[in-house]
Amino acid sequence: MSIASDNNLLWVSSDLSDLLTVSVEGQADNSTVQGMLIVNGAASQWLTGAMDDYTYFELLDHYGIDPINFVGEVEEHIALLMK
């Protein structure tokens, strides 16, 4: 995702799952990195309909991410971009 400031256009990734990705610190242990990979893979599955809402939200919760707030922030971001 990048911002083109010279013409006031906002460029957004064509893959919406980029907005639902998470990252971990460089010193994170292997289980934390594996959790990040699972959560990021699940975002793509959820957006394509390969994973239902309940499963995706349960997975986020399992990895310590509040699903309502996390997805809500992305929805608010998209709504702001659409204005």
Residue pairs with C-beta under 8 A, 6 or more apart in sequence:
1 11
1 12
1 13
1 18
2 11
3 10
3 11
4 10
4 11
10 81
12 81
13 19
15 44
16 47
17 40
17 43
17 44
17 47
19 74
19 77
19 78
20 40
20 43
20 46
20 47
20 70
20 71
20 74
21 40
21 43
22 36
22 39
22 40
22 65
23 36
24 32
24 33
24 35
24 36
28 36
35 63
38 59
38 63
39 59
39 60
39 63
39 65
42 51
42 55
42 56
42 59
42 60
43 56
44 50
45 51
45 56
46 52
46 53
46 56
56 67
57 67
57 68
57 71
58 67
60 66
60 67
60 70
60 71
61 67
